[in-house]
Amino acid sequence: MATQQITNPNKTARIAGFLYLLLVPLGILGILYIPTTLVVSGDIAATINNIRANESLFRLGIVSAIAAQLVNIFVVLYLYKLLKPVNKGMAQLMVIFLLLGVPIAFLNELTHLAVLLLLNGADYLAVFTTEQVQGIVAFFLDLHQYGIFIAQVFWGLWLFPMGYLVYKSGYLPRIIGILLMIGCFGYLMDSFIFFFVPDFGITVSEFTFLGEVLLPLWLVIKGVNVEGWKKQTQAVAKLEPLAAV
């Protein structure tokens, strides 16, 4: 995975941090706020009425979720540039894990589009009764929830190599690296708990997400320790000719 050598690490750090922070409103809108606002647990009729009355909001949720994945692609590429000098293999693993989650999240939005198709009453849906349409809508809404937890496996996995790279870098705070690695296990636990005990009711990642807030804030406000970054880059440059022998 070849990338151009960066000459201004703080510029790269601030772009990565800004894009990472952009994921916060997109994620809250598409994954948390809109679903919890429109979906009434245990009452599919009320849920359908909410979606019909707020179709623009429902569509905004779809767009936000898709936009978040597009931003994710650029976030991980900028972070790869920034962290590659620490360990190229781990940086590549970070990119692979995140990019594996992107198509899953994209395809997952098809379930919400299917809900819109069902509720817009196309002619070919006339064969279904109201109760059948409600059942199918409930199925697609549940399927969307499962899709999120599948994608979340990769949203967690990419944090471990990233946390390791931050911890070992010497130009970013080690504590942030530790918190990112902890965050990895929070997401993974949430996903597997959901699959095994859907009604568990506790979201572990609510207590382990701090690293994902601190890292982008640090990148935007403080950037990196340039001397530390140069030292790491120069050390890698010295080793590359030896590795080629």
N, C-alpha and C positions, 0 to 999 in steps of 0.2 A: 504494500500500500504506500505508494510514493506521494510525498507532499513536499512543497517548496519549503526551504529553510526560512523560518521567520526571522526578521531582523529587529522587530519591535515587539517583544513579548507582552508588554503591558497593553498595547493596542489589541493584540489577540485576546488577552485575558479579559479586557473590558467588553469586547464584542461577545465573547463566550458568556460572560456573566450577564450581560443585558439580555441576550437571547434566552438564557436559562430562566431569568426572572420573568420573561414574557410567558413562559409556560405556566406560571402560577395563575394568572387570570383566565387563561385559556382552559386549563385543567379544571379549575373551580367551576367555570361556567358550563363546560361540556360534560363533566363527570359528576359533579356534586350538586351545584345549585339548581340547574334545570330539571334533572331527574327527580330530585327530592321535592321540587316545587310542583311538578305536574303529576307525578305518580303517587296515587293513593294506595297504600299497602292494603291488600285484601279487598279492594273495591275497583274492579276493572271498569265498571260503568262510569264511575266518577273520574277515573283516570282518562278514559276516552273523551269524556266531556271536557276535561281540562286541556287535553291535546288539541281537540277541535277548536276550542275557544282561544287557544294560544299557539296556533300553528306556527306563527313566525318565530316565537320563542323556541319551540321544539326544533325548527329548522336551524336556528342559530346555534343550538347545542350540537347539531351534526357538523356544522361548519367549524365551530370551535374545536371539536375533537379532531377533525381532519387537519386544521391549521396547526394544532399542537404537535401532530406527528411530523408535519413539514418542518416546523421549527426544531424539533428534536434532531432531525438529520443534520442541520447546520450546527446545532449545539455540540453534537458529538464530534463533528469534523474539526471545529475550532479547538475543542478540548484535546483532540488527538494531536494537533499541531503543538499545543502548549505542553503536553505531558509526554510526548514521544521520547524526548531525551532521557527520561528516567528509565524506561524499559519499553522498547518498541513492541515486543510480543504482547505484553500486558495491555498496551495502548490499543493494539489491534483487536484484542479480545474484548475490550471495552466497546469498541465500534461495532464489532460483530453482534454482541449481545443486544445492544440498543437497536440496531437496524433489523434484527430478527423480530422485534416487537412491533415495528412500524407497519408492515403489511397486515399483521393480525388486527391491529387497531383500525386500520383503514377498512378492511373487510367487515369488521364488527359493526361499522356504521350502516352496512346494508340492512341490518335488522331494523334499525330505526326508519330507514327509507321504506322498508316493507310495511311498517306500521302506517306510514303516510299513504302508501298505495291502497291499503285496506280501508282506511278511513275516508279516502276521497271518492269511494264508491264507483269504481270503474264498472262498466257494463258486465264484464265477465265474472264479477263478484255477486251478481244477482242470484246465483244458485245457492248462496250461503244465507242462512238465517241470521238474525241479529245476535243470537247466542253463540253461533258458530264463529262469527266475525270477532266477537269479544274474546272467545277462547283462543283464536289464532293470534290476536293482538297481544294477549297476555303471554302467549308462548314466545313471541318475538321479543317482547320486553324482557322476559326472563333470560332468553338466549343472549341478549345484549349484555346483561349483567355477568353471565358466565364468560362471555368474550373478554370483558374487561379484566377479569381475574386471570384469564390465560395470558393476555398481554402483560399483565402486572408481573408475571414470573420474570419476564425479560427486563421490565422496568426496575426490578430488584437486582437481577444478576449483573447488570452493567455497573451498578454502584460499587461492587466489590473490587474489580480491577481499578476503577477510577479512584476509590478510596486508598487502595494500595499505592497507586502512583503518587497521589497527593502526599501520603505519609512518607514515602521514600524520597520525595523530590528535593527537599532541602530549600525550596523557594516558596512553599506554601505551608501554612500551619499544620503540624502533625495531627492535632486534635480534630481538625476537620476531616482528615483522612480516616481516622478511627470512627467518627460519627457516620461517615458515608458507608463504611463497611457494616456498621451496625444497621444502618438503614436498609441495606440489601436483605438482611435476614427478616426485617420487619415486613417487607413486601412479600417475601417468600412464605412466611408464616401465614399472612392474611390469605394468600391464594390457596394454600393447602388446607387451612382450616375451613375455608369456604367450601372446598370440594368434599371434605370429609364430614364437617359439622356446619351445614349452611345456616343454622339458627344460633350459632355461637354468640353473636351479638357484640363481640369486642373486636375493634380494629387496631391491631398491634402497630401498624405504621403511623397511627396518630401520635405515638410516643417515640418514634424512631426516625422521624423525617428531618430533624434539626440540621443535619449535615447538608441537605439539599437546599436549605435556606441560607446557611452561613457561607457555603462555597460561592454562589453567585454574588452575594453581597460583598464578600471579600474581594472577589475578582473585579467588581465594578468600582469599589471604593479604594482598595489598597493596591490592586494589581498583584504582581509577583515581586519577589526579591530578585532584582535583575542580576546582581552579582552571583547569587546562587544559581540562577538559571544559566548564566554564561558558563559558570564552572562545570555544571552538569553537561552542557552542550559540548564544551571543549573536551571533557573526559570521554564522551561518546565518540567524538571525531578522532581521537587518538586510537581508540580501540577498533574502529571500522577497518583500517588497513590490515590490522592483525587478523581480524575475523575473515578477511577475504583471502588470506594465505592458505 
